[in-house]
Amino acid sequence: MSCCPDRPFVTDEICGNFNTTAPVTVPLTVWSTDGTVFPSGTVNIFYDRGTPATITATVTHSTGAPTTLTIPKGTSISETFSDITSVAIVPGGAIGKYCINIHYQL
């Protein structure tokens, strides 16, 4: 008898830089699911420099409900969520980094 699920769990780390001072569509979606899986995971956003005093990262869930994270300039925020469908950043005029560690079943 096995207590483990039949399907393996996968962990992906998606990291990158964002620059909303360049001509981009705001909000800038830095990650979104293809709609076949709704992973759980940790979202970390670092706001390095820019014009606004704070930026907002919006994490949308499979229910459509958003969670808003406010990040002051020069700081980062990290939070864990379930059923993530997308992560977007607003407003324009900001430069920073993001890292999203997601976990899902194949």
C-alpha positions, 0 to 999 in steps of 0.5 A: 500500500502506498500513501504517495500519489500516483502522479509525480509532483513537479517543481519549477522555478521561474525567475526574471527581471521586469522593467516597466520603464520601457514601453510595455503593456501595464499591467505587465504579466510576468507569468501565467499558466496555460490553463491545464494546471493550477499550481501552488507556490511561492511568489517573490517580487523585488522592487529595485528602483523606479519612479513610484514609491511602491509597486503592486503585484497581483496574483490571480487564482483559478477562481478569478479572485486576485491577491494584491501585494504592495512592495515599497522601493528597495524591498522584496515580498514573498508569499505562498499561494494555491491555485495560481493562474497569473502574476502581474506587476503595476504601475509603470516606471519600475525595475526589479526581479521576480522569482516564482516557485510553483508545484503541480502534478503531472 
